[in-house]
Amino acid sequence: MTISHCVLALSLAGTFLLAGCSATTGPFTQVQRIEPELRRGVATKADVERILGTPRGRGATLLPGVATELEVWSYENVNAKELRAVPRQAGGGPQVIQGDLQHQLLLVIFAGEVLDGFVWYTTDVGSEKKGAR
C-alpha cells in the first residue's frame, strides 16, 4: 500500500469513526461482472468503461514475447469498516484507529482498442476470484 493509500485510509477512518460507519472508495466494487460481461478479444475500451467506470489511472507495459506496447487501465477500491478509536495510553501518545481495511486493485490490459486481459488483486482472502485472466 502506498503512502497516498494510507493517507486516504486514515482520512476515511477519521471521517467515519464517530459515526461507526463504513467507507468505500473507488469506481468498481463488483469484480464478478468482468468475466461474464467483458470478453477477451471482443470487448472494447468503451465496453470496459461502461461496466467499470472511468479508470483511476492509465499507463502502458511491455511484456516479454509481446512485440507491441499494451495499454493498461487501473481501478482500485478501498473499503474501511468497523473503525474504532483505541483508548490512548496514560501520558498521551498518538491516536490509534483500528478497523478492517480491504483493498482491491484491477489492471485491465488492452491490445489496441480491444481487451486483452486483466489482473485482479484483493486483500480479502475469502474472495471467490483468484489470479489473472
C-alpha positions as CSV (number, residue, x, y, z in Angstrom):
1,M,0.0,0.0,0.0
2,T,1.5,3.4,-0.9
3,I,1.6,6.4,1.3
4,S,-1.3,8.1,-0.5
5,H,-3.4,4.9,0.1
6,C,-2.5,5.1,3.8
7,V,-3.4,8.8,4.0
8,L,-6.7,8.1,2.2
9,A,-7.5,5.2,4.6
10,L,-6.7,7.3,7.6
11,S,-8.8,10.2,6.3
12,L,-11.7,7.8,5.8
13,A,-11.2,6.4,9.2
14,G,-11.3,9.7,10.8
15,T,-14.3,10.9,8.9
16,F,-16.4,7.9,9.7
17,L,-15.1,6.9,13.1
18,L,-17.5,8.8,15.3
19,A,-20.5,7.6,13.2
20,G,-19.4,4.0,13.4
21,C,-19.9,3.7,9.6
22,S,-18.0,2.0,6.9
23,A,-16.4,3.8,3.9
24,T,-15.8,2.7,0.4
25,T,-13.9,4.4,-2.4
26,G,-13.1,3.6,-6.0
27,P,-15.1,3.1,-9.2
28,F,-15.6,-0.6,-9.0
29,T,-17.0,-2.9,-6.3
30,Q,-18.3,-5.9,-8.3
31,V,-15.4,-7.7,-9.9
32,Q,-17.7,-10.7,-10.7
33,R,-19.2,-8.6,-13.6
34,I,-15.9,-8.7,-15.5
35,E,-15.8,-12.2,-17.0
36,P,-19.5,-12.6,-18.0
37,E,-19.8,-9.1,-19.5
38,L,-16.3,-8.4,-20.8
39,R,-14.9,-11.0,-23.2
40,R,-11.2,-11.1,-24.1
41,G,-10.5,-10.2,-27.7
42,V,-14.1,-8.9,-28.1
43,A,-14.8,-6.2,-25.5
44,T,-13.6,-2.6,-26.4
45,K,-12.4,0.2,-24.2
46,A,-15.9,1.7,-24.4
47,D,-17.3,-1.6,-23.0
48,V,-14.9,-1.6,-20.2
49,E,-15.6,2.0,-19.3
50,R,-19.4,1.3,-19.4
51,I,-19.1,-1.6,-17.0
52,L,-16.3,-0.4,-14.7
53,G,-16.5,3.4,-15.0
54,T,-13.6,5.8,-15.6
55,P,-10.3,4.3,-14.7
56,R,-8.3,5.9,-11.8
57,G,-5.1,5.6,-13.7
58,R,-3.7,4.8,-17.2
59,G,-0.3,3.5,-18.3
60,A,1.4,1.0,-20.6
61,T,3.5,-2.1,-20.3
62,L,6.0,-4.1,-22.4
63,L,5.7,-7.8,-21.8
64,P,8.3,-10.5,-22.7
65,G,7.3,-12.1,-26.0
66,V,4.9,-9.3,-27.0
67,A,6.2,-7.1,-29.8
68,T,4.0,-4.1,-29.0
69,E,3.3,-1.9,-26.0
70,L,0.0,-2.7,-24.3
71,E,-2.2,-0.1,-22.7
72,V,-3.1,-0.6,-19.0
73,W,-6.0,1.0,-17.1
74,S,-6.1,0.7,-13.3
75,Y,-9.1,0.6,-10.9
76,E,-9.0,0.3,-7.2
77,N,-11.4,0.0,-4.3
78,V,-10.7,0.6,-0.6
79,N,-13.2,-0.5,2.0
80,A,-12.8,0.6,5.6
81,K,-15.2,-0.8,8.1
82,E,-15.7,-1.5,11.8
83,L,-13.5,1.6,12.6
84,R,-12.9,2.4,16.2
85,A,-10.6,4.5,18.3
86,V,-8.3,2.7,20.7
87,P,-8.0,4.4,24.1
88,R,-4.8,6.4,24.5
89,Q,-2.1,5.2,26.8
90,A,-1.5,7.0,30.0
91,G,0.6,10.0,29.3
92,G,-0.7,10.6,25.8
93,G,0.8,9.3,22.6
94,P,-0.7,9.1,19.1
95,Q,-4.3,8.3,18.5
96,V,-4.7,4.8,17.1
97,I,-7.6,3.7,14.9
98,Q,-8.3,0.1,14.4
99,G,-10.6,-1.5,11.8
100,D,-10.9,-3.8,8.8
101,L,-9.3,-2.3,5.7
102,Q,-9.8,-4.2,2.4
103,H,-8.1,-3.2,-0.8
104,Q,-8.6,-4.5,-4.3
105,L,-6.7,-3.5,-7.5
106,L,-7.7,-4.3,-11.0
107,L,-5.4,-3.8,-14.0
108,V,-7.2,-4.0,-17.4
109,I,-4.9,-4.6,-20.4
110,F,-5.7,-3.6,-23.9
111,A,-4.1,-4.6,-27.3
112,G,-5.1,-1.6,-29.4
113,E,-8.8,-0.9,-28.7
114,V,-9.6,-4.4,-27.6
115,L,-9.5,-6.1,-24.1
116,D,-6.5,-8.4,-23.9
117,G,-6.8,-9.5,-20.2
118,F,-6.8,-8.3,-16.7
119,V,-5.0,-8.8,-13.4
120,W,-7.0,-8.6,-10.2
121,Y,-5.7,-8.5,-6.6
122,T,-7.5,-8.3,-3.3
123,T,-6.6,-8.4,0.4
124,D,-9.9,-10.2,1.0
125,V,-8.6,-13.7,1.3
126,G,-12.2,-15.1,1.3
127,S,-12.9,-13.8,-2.2
128,E,-14.1,-16.2,-4.9
129,K,-11.9,-14.7,-7.7
130,K,-8.3,-15.7,-7.8
131,G,-5.4,-14.9,-10.2
132,A,-5.3,-13.2,-13.6
133,R,-7.1,-13.7,-16.8
